[in-house]
Amino acid sequence: MPFTLPVFKGLSVVKWIRKFRHPNLVKLLGYCLEDEEFLTVSEYVQNGSLEHHLCNNDAELLPWVTRLNIARGAVRGLAFLHRTKEQAMYRSFKASDILLDMDFNAKLSDYGLAKSNSTSGESICSTLTDFPRKDVGYVDPVYLATGHLTVKSDIYGFGAILLEILTGLRVLDLNRPNGKLDLVQYAKTFLSGKGNLRSILDQRLEHDCLPEDEVSSEVAILALKCLEDFPKNRPGVEEVLETLDQIHAIQTKLIKSTASTQHPTLQSQV
């Protein structure tokens, strides 16, 4: 998967990411200079992005258990980046940054670019108009207001991704009716228990088996915590990972308690 960068920025990015190795990060394979553009080439990730599978009706439908495993893998990759000495961060952590290999394991791409830009002395975007429209729903409002990027900004983006995993809807879609354009604002009522959470779950999963109420409620609570207005009130990445592991344990227990003949596909994916 190649992408292009200006030469001066490309060299900085390569120095930055070539030392990162983790099962949940896309590997950098090489780079070259062509027509005054710096190109990097990463490993081939067969199943495209999480965004494609969640938000395109013609894409292969991701079963609930697969979605939960992808979320756990993505947070493992994010935790690794946050633990590094350089503390690599995204400006807008989004579903298109999560690529899926042949077994639908999560592989983070485009990591560290915001931090590289910051350390090279360039200004970081701090206004809504600086971001592509598709990124806006994932961006920490505090970062937009202050220009101050922190690891909790990535946590906000992950909260938006959890909403997409639950609902199968894009975080921002101008084709939706008024009041539903911004998924974060629309869904907060349901996440907080003031509305019927099941009514906003991805109904395409109905025949695959929608998540149990206990599981979907726990994911909703976690998403709401990640989307807190004040960064200090959001959980750290280690807490997010621990919570997802606990949710996975609940899911596994529920599946095992169900007759294997009823959900043989789910049994094989746990």
C-alpha positions in Angstrom: 0.0 0.0 0.0 2.0 3.0 -1.2 1.4 6.6 -0.2 3.2 9.8 -1.2 4.7 12.6 0.8 6.9 15.7 0.2 10.6 14.6 0.3 11.5 16.6 3.4 8.5 15.2 5.3 8.9 11.7 3.9 12.4 11.2 5.3 11.3 12.3 8.7 8.4 9.9 8.6 10.5 6.9 7.5 13.0 7.5 10.3 10.1 7.7 12.7 8.2 4.6 11.8 10.9 2.1 10.6 11.7 1.3 14.2 8.1 0.4 15.2 7.3 -3.4 15.0 4.1 -4.8 16.4 1.6 -7.4 15.2 -1.1 -4.8 15.1 0.9 -2.3 13.0 1.3 -2.3 9.2 5.0 -3.0 8.4 7.0 -0.5 6.4 8.7 -2.4 3.5 10.5 0.3 1.7 10.6 3.8 0.2 11.8 5.6 -2.9 11.9 9.0 -4.6 9.9 9.4 -7.8 9.2 12.7 -9.7 10.1 14.7 -6.6 7.6 12.7 -4.5 8.7 10.5 -1.6 6.8 7.1 -1.8 6.6 4.6 1.0 5.4 1.0 0.5 3.9 -1.0 3.3 2.8 -4.7 3.5 -0.2 -5.8 1.6 -3.3 -6.1 3.8 -5.8 -8.2 2.0 -9.2 -7.2 3.5 -9.0 -3.4 3.2 -10.1 -1.1 6.0 -12.6 -1.4 8.8 -14.4 1.6 7.4 -15.0 -0.2 4.1 -16.6 -3.2 5.8 -18.7 -1.2 8.2 -20.0 1.5 6.0 -20.5 -0.1 2.5 -23.4 -2.3 2.0 -21.6 -4.2 -0.8 -18.7 -5.1 1.5 -18.5 -8.4 3.4 -20.5 -8.1 6.6 -18.3 -8.4 9.7 -19.9 -10.6 12.4 -20.1 -9.1 15.8 -17.4 -11.3 17.4 -15.0 -10.3 14.5 -15.8 -6.6 15.2 -15.0 -7.0 18.8 -11.7 -8.7 18.1 -10.8 -6.0 15.6 -11.4 -3.4 18.2 -9.2 -5.2 20.7 -6.4 -5.5 18.1 -6.6 -1.8 17.2 -6.3 -0.8 20.8 -3.3 -3.1 21.3 -1.6 -1.3 18.4 -2.6 2.1 19.8 -1.3 1.1 23.2 2.1 0.1 21.7 2.4 3.5 20.0 1.4 5.4 23.1 4.0 3.4 25.2 6.9 4.3 22.9 9.5 6.8 23.9 8.3 9.1 21.2 4.6 8.5 22.1 3.3 8.4 18.5 -0.2 9.7 18.1 -2.8 10.4 15.4 -4.5 13.7 14.8 -7.7 11.9 13.9 -7.8 8.2 14.7 -10.4 6.8 12.4 -11.8 3.5 11.0 -9.9 3.9 7.7 -6.7 3.7 9.7 -7.5 0.2 10.8 -6.7 -2.3 8.0 -7.6 -6.0 8.1 -5.4 -8.9 7.1 -6.5 -12.2 5.6 -7.7 -13.3 9.0 -9.4 -10.0 9.8 -6.7 -9.0 12.4 -6.4 -5.3 12.9 -3.3 -3.5 11.5 -2.9 0.2 12.1 -1.7 2.3 9.2 -0.5 6.0 8.9 0.6 6.0 12.5 3.0 8.6 13.8 2.4 11.2 11.0 1.0 13.8 13.3 3.8 13.5 15.8 6.4 13.6 13.1 4.9 16.8 11.8 4.9 18.3 15.3 8.5 17.4 16.0 9.7 18.8 12.7 8.5 22.3 13.7 5.4 22.4 11.5 2.1 23.7 12.9 -0.6 21.1 13.6 -4.1 21.7 12.3 -6.3 23.2 14.9 -9.4 24.3 13.0 -12.3 22.3 11.6 -11.7 23.5 8.1 -8.1 22.0 8.1 -9.4 18.5 8.2 -10.9 16.4 5.4 -14.7 16.1 5.9 -14.4 12.3 6.5 -12.0 13.0 9.4 -14.1 15.6 11.3 -16.3 13.2 13.3 -13.3 11.5 14.8 -11.4 14.6 15.9 -11.2 15.5 19.6 -13.2 18.8 20.0 -10.6 20.0 22.6 -7.8 19.5 20.1 -9.8 21.5 17.5 -10.4 24.3 20.0 -6.8 24.5 21.4 -4.5 22.8 18.9 -3.1 20.8 21.8 -2.7 17.1 20.8 -2.6 14.4 23.5 -3.0 10.7 23.7 -6.5 11.3 24.9 -7.3 12.8 21.5 -6.7 9.3 20.1 -9.1 7.9 22.7 -11.8 10.2 21.5 -11.3 8.9 17.9 -11.5 5.3 19.2 -14.8 6.1 20.9 -16.2 7.2 17.5 -14.9 4.0 16.0 -16.7 2.0 18.7 -19.9 3.7 17.7 -19.4 2.7 14.1 -18.8 -0.9 15.2 -22.0 -0.9 17.1 -24.2 0.8 14.6 -22.6 0.1 11.2 -23.0 3.8 10.4 -20.5 6.4 9.4 -19.6 8.8 12.2 -20.5 11.7 9.9 -22.9 11.4 7.0 -24.5 14.4 5.4 -27.1 12.2 3.7 -28.7 11.3 7.0 -31.7 13.2 8.3 -31.2 16.3 10.4 -30.4 15.3 14.0 -28.6 12.2 12.8 -25.8 13.7 10.7 -23.3 13.5 13.6 -23.4 10.0 15.0 -21.6 10.9 18.2 -24.2 13.5 19.2 -27.1 11.4 17.9 -26.0 8.2 19.7 -25.1 9.7 23.1 -28.7 9.5 24.3 -28.8 5.8 23.6 -25.3 5.2 25.0 -26.2 6.8 28.3 -29.2 4.5 28.8 -31.8 7.2 28.1 -32.9 5.5 24.9 -33.2 2.0 23.5 -29.6 1.0 22.6 -30.8 -2.0 20.6 -32.6 0.3 18.2 -29.3 1.8 16.9 -27.4 -1.4 16.7 -26.4 -2.5 13.2 -29.5 -4.4 12.1 -27.6 -6.2 9.4 -26.3 -8.4 12.2 -29.8 -9.6 13.1 -29.4 -12.9 11.2 -25.7 -13.3 12.3 -26.6 -12.7 16.0 -26.7 -9.2 17.4 -24.5 -8.7 20.5 -26.2 -9.7 23.7 -27.6 -6.8 25.7 -25.0 -7.2 28.4 -22.2 -7.0 25.8 -23.6 -4.1 23.8 -24.3 -2.2 26.9 -20.7 -2.6 28.1 -19.3 -1.5 24.7 -21.7 1.5 24.8 -20.5 2.5 28.2 -16.9 2.3 27.1 -17.6 4.4 24.0 -19.3 7.1 26.1 -16.3 7.3 28.4 -14.0 7.6 25.4 -16.1 10.4 24.0 -16.1 12.5 27.2 -15.9 16.2 26.5 -12.9 16.7 28.9 -9.8 14.7 28.0 -8.9 14.1 31.7 -12.2 12.2 32.1 -11.5 9.8 29.3 -9.8 6.5 30.1 -6.2 5.8 29.1 -5.4 3.3 26.4 -4.5 0.6 28.9 -7.8 0.9 30.7 -9.6 0.8 27.3 -7.7 -2.4 26.4 -8.4 -4.0 29.8 -12.1 -3.2 29.5 -12.3 -4.7 26.0 -10.6 -7.8 27.2 -13.3 -8.1 30.0 -16.0 -7.6 27.4 -14.5 -10.3 25.3 -14.5 -12.6 28.3 -18.2 -11.9 28.8 -18.9 -12.5 25.1 -17.0 -15.8 25.2 -18.9 -17.0 28.3 -22.2 -16.2 26.7 -21.3 -18.0 23.5 -20.1 -21.1 25.4 -23.3 -21.2 27.4 -25.3 -21.3 24.1 -25.8 -24.7 22.4 -23.0 -25.1 19.8 -25.6 -26.3 17.2 -27.3 -22.9 17.4 -24.2 -20.7 16.7 -21.5 -22.9 15.1 -20.0 -20.0 13.2 -19.6 -17.8 16.3 -18.1 -20.7 18.3 -15.3 -21.1 15.7 -14.5 -17.3 15.8 -14.0 -16.9 19.6 
